[in-house]
Amino acid sequence: MPEIILTKDNFDQEVLKSKVPVLIDFWANWCGPCQAMKPIIEELAKEIDTTKFKIGTLNVDENQELAQKFNIMSIPNFLFFKDGKVVDSLLGIQSKDELKNKLESLVK
């Protein structure tokens, strides 16, 4: 399943009320490292078991309120949510394995 495009309209439902852990990729079009991460996020979204996890992307330029709410100062920034709360984060370019391992650690 492809990653979920997050906005202020679906954020509560898709992330805060999610029954499974959620990885959110905070990004922007002008951000080179964000563009480098895009294929990795897309690949990971296709590989994961969607009954256990979700992956969402959030464009910080189009959703400035949400970026501010979670103190996103640098991108790419990856927040991991479980039970509606941020439980972990990673900043900058990450390997697919690193992101996947963090997600899987939230289910254990």
Backbone as CSV, one residue per row, in Angstrom:
resi,resn,N_x,N_y,N_z,CA_x,CA_y,CA_z,C_x,C_y,C_z
1,MET,0.842,-1.181,0.000,0.000,0.000,0.000,0.886,1.243,0.000
2,PRO,0.540,2.228,-0.789,1.381,3.431,-0.794,1.274,4.195,0.524
3,GLU,2.232,5.080,0.724,2.208,5.890,1.934,0.983,6.810,1.908
4,ILE,0.562,7.235,3.082,-0.615,8.088,3.225,-0.162,9.546,3.183
5,ILE,-0.804,10.343,2.348,-0.509,11.779,2.301,-1.286,12.432,3.449
6,LEU,-0.548,12.957,4.415,-1.188,13.523,5.599,-1.417,15.022,5.452
7,THR,-2.561,15.469,5.970,-2.903,16.892,6.011,-3.577,17.152,7.351
8,LYS,-3.884,18.400,7.620,-4.580,18.699,8.881,-5.958,18.038,8.922
9,ASP,-6.528,17.774,7.739,-7.862,17.179,7.681,-7.892,15.698,8.058
10,ASN,-6.809,14.963,7.794,-6.840,13.530,8.101,-5.844,13.122,9.192
11,PHE,-5.087,14.075,9.730,-4.027,13.762,10.687,-4.549,13.057,11.938
12,ASP,-5.599,13.592,12.543,-6.138,12.974,13.765,-6.544,11.527,13.521
13,GLN,-7.284,11.312,12.447,-7.788,9.978,12.143,-6.657,9.003,11.794
14,GLU,-5.752,9.432,10.925,-4.704,8.537,10.419,-3.550,8.322,11.399
15,VAL,-3.287,9.314,12.256,-2.124,9.225,13.143,-2.525,9.118,14.610
16,LEU,-3.205,10.137,15.113,-3.492,10.183,16.548,-4.456,9.083,16.993
17,LYS,-5.380,8.685,16.113,-6.346,7.637,16.466,-5.979,6.278,15.876
18,SER,-4.792,6.183,15.285,-4.367,4.940,14.646,-4.202,3.828,15.679
19,LYS,-4.641,2.645,15.322,-4.496,1.484,16.199,-3.130,0.832,16.039
20,VAL,-2.377,1.263,15.010,-1.034,0.719,14.770,-0.022,1.857,14.784
21,PRO,1.263,1.558,15.042,2.289,2.601,14.997,2.362,3.254,13.617
22,VAL,2.715,4.544,13.618,2.782,5.317,12.381,4.138,6.003,12.282
23,LEU,4.753,5.897,11.111,5.969,6.638,10.793,5.551,7.800,9.905
24,ILE,5.936,9.008,10.291,5.636,10.174,9.453,6.939,10.771,8.947
25,ASP,6.979,10.978,7.644,8.095,11.646,6.984,7.688,13.101,6.766
26,PHE,8.309,14.019,7.510,8.086,15.462,7.317,9.077,15.920,6.254
27,TRP,8.571,16.538,5.172,9.402,16.862,4.017,8.919,18.131,3.325
28,ALA,9.690,18.572,2.301,9.288,19.688,1.447,9.889,19.473,0.055
29,ASN,9.236,20.067,-0.954,9.700,19.927,-2.343,11.105,20.469,-2.561
30,TRP,11.458,21.558,-1.889,12.737,22.230,-2.101,13.898,21.565,-1.374
31,CYS,13.610,20.554,-0.578,14.617,19.903,0.274,15.264,18.726,-0.462
32,GLY,16.547,18.880,-0.820,17.268,17.825,-1.538,17.297,16.491,-0.809
33,PRO,17.702,16.477,0.483,17.708,15.207,1.223,16.305,14.573,1.310
34,CYS,15.266,15.413,1.362,13.888,14.882,1.396,13.590,14.145,0.093
35,GLN,14.023,14.730,-1.021,13.795,14.094,-2.314,14.565,12.775,-2.402
36,ALA,15.750,12.727,-1.794,16.543,11.493,-1.783,15.836,10.404,-0.971
37,MET,15.086,10.805,0.048,14.385,9.847,0.910,13.090,9.333,0.288
38,LYS,12.540,10.084,-0.653,11.229,9.751,-1.224,11.131,8.310,-1.737
39,PRO,12.091,7.842,-2.576,11.976,6.450,-3.053,12.122,5.421,-1.925
40,ILE,12.890,5.762,-0.903,13.066,4.844,0.232,11.750,4.713,0.995
41,ILE,11.084,5.834,1.232,9.792,5.820,1.924,8.759,5.057,1.094
42,GLU,8.738,5.306,-0.211,7.776,4.626,-1.084,8.002,3.111,-1.078
43,GLU,9.265,2.711,-1.134,9.607,1.283,-1.126,9.206,0.641,0.204
44,LEU,9.530,1.318,1.302,9.189,0.804,2.624,7.676,0.677,2.785
45,ALA,6.941,1.660,2.298,5.477,1.641,2.404,4.887,0.434,1.673
46,LYS,5.522,0.022,0.582,5.032,-1.138,-0.169,5.363,-2.452,0.528
47,GLU,6.456,-2.448,1.298,6.938,-3.686,1.922,6.308,-3.995,3.275
48,ILE,5.897,-2.974,4.005,5.452,-3.208,5.384,4.101,-3.911,5.448
49,ASP,3.880,-4.537,6.570,2.598,-5.173,6.854,1.669,-4.087,7.392
50,THR,0.705,-3.680,6.583,-0.157,-2.552,6.961,-1.137,-2.890,8.080
51,THR,-1.170,-4.145,8.505,-1.977,-4.464,9.685,-1.181,-4.159,10.953
52,LYS,0.141,-3.926,10.792,0.999,-3.650,11.947,1.510,-2.219,12.010
53,PHE,1.621,-1.552,10.840,2.188,-0.202,10.764,1.516,0.611,9.672
54,LYS,1.756,1.931,9.746,1.366,2.842,8.666,2.533,3.773,8.415
55,ILE,2.631,4.243,7.167,3.624,5.256,6.834,2.893,6.426,6.189
56,GLY,3.181,7.613,6.692,2.574,8.813,6.140,3.632,9.832,5.783
57,THR,3.295,10.711,4.844,4.190,11.814,4.506,3.446,13.121,4.740
58,LEU,4.174,14.121,5.220,3.553,15.403,5.514,4.422,16.518,4.948
59,ASN,3.877,17.253,3.985,4.577,18.377,3.373,4.520,19.555,4.350
60,VAL,5.689,19.965,4.862,5.719,21.011,5.891,5.291,22.376,5.360
61,ASP,5.491,22.621,4.067,5.071,23.904,3.494,3.554,24.005,3.418
62,GLU,2.900,22.895,3.149,1.436,22.880,3.031,0.737,22.665,4.372
63,ASN,1.491,22.247,5.389,0.918,21.934,6.701,1.774,22.538,7.812
64,GLN,1.960,23.851,7.740,2.854,24.525,8.684,2.396,24.396,10.137
65,GLU,1.088,24.387,10.360,0.582,24.257,11.732,1.027,22.943,12.363
66,LEU,0.907,21.852,11.603,1.315,20.547,12.136,2.827,20.484,12.328
67,ALA,3.580,21.049,11.407,5.039,21.069,11.546,5.431,21.826,12.815
68,GLN,4.760,22.946,13.078,5.046,23.728,14.286,4.622,22.971,15.543
69,LYS,3.476,22.319,15.479,2.969,21.578,16.636,3.976,20.536,17.117
70,PHE,4.689,19.912,16.163,5.644,18.871,16.516,7.092,19.366,16.462
71,ASN,7.258,20.710,16.487,8.578,21.346,16.554,9.530,20.873,15.465
72,ILE,9.024,20.778,14.241,9.864,20.367,13.122,10.665,21.589,12.659
73,MET,11.956,21.574,12.942,12.836,22.688,12.576,13.734,22.321,11.400
74,SER,14.008,21.043,11.238,14.870,20.555,10.163,14.179,19.388,9.478
75,ILE,14.420,19.247,8.173,13.847,18.134,7.430,14.934,17.521,6.554
76,PRO,14.813,16.244,6.159,13.726,15.342,6.521,13.777,14.991,8.008
77,ASN,12.592,14.851,8.565,12.440,14.517,9.970,11.408,13.406,10.045
78,PHE,11.721,12.367,10.772,10.842,11.202,10.861,10.370,11.042,12.295
79,LEU,9.067,11.118,12.494,8.498,10.903,13.826,7.769,9.582,13.837
80,PHE,7.913,8.871,14.929,7.260,7.580,15.118,6.198,7.748,16.190
81,PHE,4.967,7.449,15.843,3.836,7.592,16.754,3.338,6.216,17.178
82,LYS,2.968,6.123,18.445,2.301,4.922,18.945,1.264,5.391,19.952
83,ASP,0.054,4.894,19.809,-1.053,5.291,20.691,-1.242,6.811,20.722
84,GLY,-1.057,7.440,19.550,-1.306,8.879,19.433,-0.219,9.784,19.957
85,LYS,0.933,9.192,20.367,2.010,9.999,20.933,3.318,9.753,20.176
86,VAL,4.159,10.782,20.121,5.490,10.619,19.526,6.335,9.791,20.496
87,VAL,6.866,8.681,20.006,7.675,7.814,20.863,9.136,7.748,20.420
88,ASP,9.415,8.228,19.209,10.795,8.214,18.718,10.904,9.140,17.518
89,SER,12.136,9.479,17.143,12.343,10.321,15.966,13.721,10.074,15.389
90,LEU,13.851,10.379,14.114,15.135,10.331,13.415,15.208,11.582,12.550
91,LEU,16.400,12.134,12.401,16.583,13.353,11.625,17.585,13.107,10.513
92,GLY,17.293,13.625,9.323,18.214,13.506,8.207,18.010,12.226,7.416
93,ILE,18.905,12.003,6.458,18.792,10.831,5.588,18.995,9.557,6.409
94,GLN,18.107,8.598,6.203,18.136,7.327,6.924,18.094,6.178,5.928
95,SER,18.612,5.039,6.345,18.493,3.856,5.497,17.100,3.252,5.684
96,LYS,16.680,2.510,4.695,15.380,1.833,4.792,15.384,0.890,5.995
97,ASP,16.500,0.199,6.209,16.592,-0.741,7.335,16.445,-0.030,8.676
98,GLU,17.052,1.139,8.802,16.964,1.900,10.057,15.508,2.261,10.358
99,LEU,14.809,2.766,9.345,13.406,3.141,9.522,12.551,1.914,9.845
100,LYS,12.798,0.837,9.125,12.024,-0.391,9.324,12.263,-0.970,10.714
101,ASN,13.523,-0.980,11.163,13.847,-1.506,12.493,13.168,-0.700,13.596
102,LYS,13.167,0.623,13.441,12.492,1.484,14.445,10.999,1.174,14.483
103,LEU,10.382,1.059,13.306,8.958,0.740,13.253,8.673,-0.594,13.931
104,GLU,9.468,-1.601,13.578,9.247,-2.949,14.126,9.455,-2.972,15.638
105,SER,10.345,-2.128,16.157,10.583,-2.104,17.596,9.367,-1.588,18.366
106,LEU,8.491,-0.862,17.676,7.284,-0.326,18.337,6.203,-1.380,18.527
107,VAL,6.335,-2.494,17.846,5.310,-3.547,17.919,5.676,-4.580,18.981
108,LYS,6.942,-4.677,19.280,7.409,-5.704,20.221,6.939,-5.440,21.630
